[in-house]
Every structure is written in C-alpha cells, then in structure tokens.
Amino acid sequence: MKRCARVWLTWHNTVVLLTRERTMMCETNNKNKNVLIDYCSGALNEAQAREVEQHIAICGECRRTVEAQNELWRALDQFAPPQVSVRFNAGLYARIAEEDCAPLWKRWMRRVFEPAVPVAIWKPAVSLAAVCAVLTFGLMVRIPNRAENVQQIRAEHAVDIEQVADALDDLELLTPGSAM
Amino acid sequence: MEAVAALERDAELMLRVRQGDTASFALLLDRHRVPVVHFLYRMIQNQAVSEELAQEVFLRVYRSRERYEPTAKFTTWLFRIATHLALNWIRDGRKEKGQESLDEDLIEGMERQVAAKQLTVEQEMLNEVKLREVRDAIRMLPAKQRAAVLMHKYEELEYSQIAKALNCSESAVKSLLFRAYETLRARLAHMA
C-alpha cells in the first residue's frame, strides 16, 4: 500500500512538472519575445534576470533558446575586425581640407544633397509632383464642345423620328383596312 | 554614471566643434573612430570601403557642425549617419564590386590572428572556417536586420538608439532583432 502511494506520488509529480513546463514555456516567449535575448545580453536588471532564471529552470523550450543564444553570442565574438588603418586620420583631414577650400556654392550643394542624416524631402515632393501631373493631364484633355453635343443629340433624334415615320408607314400598308 | 558623463562630454565637444574648435573634433574622432569603422567593416565586410565610409561619416559630422543640436545622444546620431551610408552602399549594389577584396581581407586578418596567438595549423584552419561561417551568416541577413544585430551585439546600443539609427520604432527593432537572431541561431547551430 505504502509502495503504491509512493509510485502514485512520483507519477503525479512528473505529470504536474510536465504540465507546468508546457504551460509556462510559451508565456514568456509569447509575451515578450526579446526577454530571452535581453537576458543573454545582460540587459535585464537583477530582479528580471532572476525571474527568467526561475522560468528557464522549468521551461525546456526557453532553456534551449537561452543555450542556443549564448552559443550564438560566443560564435559572434569570433568576428573581430582588423585594426583601423594608420592612414585613416590623414585621409579624413585631407578630405576636410578639401571641403574647406571648396567654393561656397559647392559646399552649399553638398550640404543640401548630402545631409548628415537622411531627410525625407522626396515624400512631399513626389506627392506634389503627382498632384501637378494629374492637374496638367486634366487640363490637357479636350473637353467636348456643348454646341456640338446638342447638334449630335438632335441628329440622333432626327434619325429616331424618321425611323418612327417609316415604321408607321409600314404599319399602314400592312393594315387590311387602309389598303382598301 | 561614467556613461552619462561620457555622453555629456560628447555633446560638449561637439558644441565646441561648432564654435570652430578643431581639437575637440580630434578628440571626438579618437573616441569614436574605432567603433564606427568596426561597425561599417562588419556591415560591408571590406576594410577599404568601410574606412572610406567611416571617413565620410566624420566628414558629414564636421560638415553639419554648425547645425548640431544636442537633442539626442551623439553616438545615436553618429550611428544613424553610418547606418544610412552603409545601407545606401549596399542598396546601390556596390557590394559586388567590393567583394573581390573580401577573401584577401580574410586571409590578411587570419594571418594577423595566427601571428598574434601562435596557433597550431588545425586550430588555425578551424578558426578560419568558423570565422568564415560567422561572416557569411551575418552577410546573408537582410541589411536592416544586419545593422540592428551589429549595433545591438557589438556596439551595445539600446533599442531606442537602434530605432533612431534605423529610423523606425522600438517594436520594429525588437522584431528585427528577434528574427535576425533566430536566423543566425539556425545557421550557426552546428558550431555549438
């Protein structure tokens, strides 16, 4: 009896642990997907890091993600760039000197067309150009003359009247009383 | 506390540059030259081009000195310029042109490493393969994801700074980073 109870308890604990793991693993991952990345990069504060540690102790998926992220971190550390060339400063100062000696209009043009940070000036410019294009197209398209329209309608009506007259004549011919 | 002081110092130096103090510009250059060149090198993977672009970054800083306002962190502004230039360079398709010297750079870099650490031939070959795989994995990322990862991993910039550098929202940066790290983990899983 005692042995049975122990087996049952072990089984129950395993089931509880597995269920807990399954329910917890997606919670952290789905709520804030970057929390594990932040944990690996050391961006979390002490309390947050402790919380993640407690979570990964019971969540297999998050634990594996953390391990993989740490491995990746170590792999990325191998990508060491070469030393900066000793000619770097000299080259830069030569370019600055050239810049300072350039004519004023050239310097102004560079400031306008090569700003330090991109200015999204093209967006309103494109909108304006589109509006101008639509207006120009609208003005260029020939608006039909009203007088011409009236004449055309009259001509159409005239044809209709002739057709009606012809139809009436045909009707008269076909009617037996009128033939007499 | 030190970081805040350094940031204030950067802004202060830049304000002095605005007033025509070239010595302050030299100090700024000394402080930020290496991170900017390294960021551009990892982005472009060509030493000559990365240094040329880094010079362009500092030239643009110098050119805009008169209009500088310390509204954001100096490093954020600097990396925004660097990112803009790198993304433009990649977009313009000049990547292929510079690709020729990639292997030369790699061999040169490896020779330096070997000389420095006196590695055995096996270790040297293993490191070379690993380094090449890491470089390839980074190069294969979309340009924006690559920039976000490099600024996050190597330059240790905050999400807000990366967002400003990439001209997007913080949530967009988090999404970019999540996808980029996921791709990198998958590509470099065999190195674990």
Boltz contact constraints between the chains, C-beta under 6 A:
constraints:
  - contact:
      token1: [A, 33]
      token2: [B, 178]
      max_distance: 6.0
  - contact:
      token1: [A, 34]
      token2: [B, 174]
      max_distance: 6.0
  - contact:
      token1: [A, 34]
      token2: [B, 178]
      max_distance: 6.0
  - contact:
      token1: [A, 37]
      token2: [B, 181]
      max_distance: 6.0
  - contact:
      token1: [A, 68]
      token2: [B, 185]
      max_distance: 6.0
  - contact:
      token1: [A, 71]
      token2: [B, 192]
      max_distance: 6.0
  - contact:
      token1: [A, 72]
      token2: [B, 184]
      max_distance: 6.0
  - contact:
      token1: [A, 72]
      token2: [B, 185]
      max_distance: 6.0
  - contact:
      token1: [A, 72]
      token2: [B, 188]
      max_distance: 6.0
  - contact:
      token1: [A, 75]
      token2: [B, 134]
      max_distance: 6.0
  - contact:
      token1: [A, 75]
      token2: [B, 188]
      max_distance: 6.0
  - contact:
      token1: [A, 75]
      token2: [B, 191]
      max_distance: 6.0
  - contact:
      token1: [A, 76]
      token2: [B, 153]
      max_distance: 6.0
  - contact:
      token1: [A, 78]
      token2: [B, 130]
      max_distance: 6.0
  - contact:
      token1: [A, 78]
      token2: [B, 131]
      max_distance: 6.0
  - contact:
      token1: [A, 78]
      token2: [B, 134]
      max_distance: 6.0
  - contact:
      token1: [A, 79]
      token2: [B, 134]
      max_distance: 6.0
  - contact:
      token1: [A, 81]
      token2: [B, 38]
      max_distance: 6.0
  - contact:
      token1: [A, 81]
      token2: [B, 41]
      max_distance: 6.0
  - contact:
      token1: [A, 82]
      token2: [B, 47]
      max_distance: 6.0
  - contact:
      token1: [A, 82]
      token2: [B, 109]
      max_distance: 6.0
  - contact:
      token1: [A, 84]
      token2: [B, 34]
      max_distance: 6.0
  - contact:
      token1: [A, 84]
      token2: [B, 37]
      max_distance: 6.0
  - contact:
      token1: [A, 85]
      token2: [B, 51]
      max_distance: 6.0
  - contact:
      token1: [A, 88]
      token2: [B, 51]
      max_distance: 6.0
  - contact:
      token1: [A, 91]
      token2: [B, 55]
      max_distance: 6.0
  - contact:
      token1: [A, 92]
      token2: [B, 55]
      max_distance: 6.0
  - contact:
      token1: [A, 92]
      token2: [B, 58]
      max_distance: 6.0
  - contact:
      token1: [A, 95]
      token2: [B, 59]
      max_distance: 6.0
  - contact:
      token1: [A, 96]
      token2: [B, 62]
      max_distance: 6.0
  - contact:
      token1: [A, 116]
      token2: [B, 60]
      max_distance: 6.0
  - contact:
      token1: [A, 116]
      token2: [B, 64]
      max_distance: 6.0
  - contact:
      token1: [A, 116]
      token2: [B, 81]
      max_distance: 6.0
  - contact:
      token1: [A, 117]
      token2: [B, 80]
      max_distance: 6.0
  - contact:
      token1: [A, 118]
      token2: [B, 84]
      max_distance: 6.0
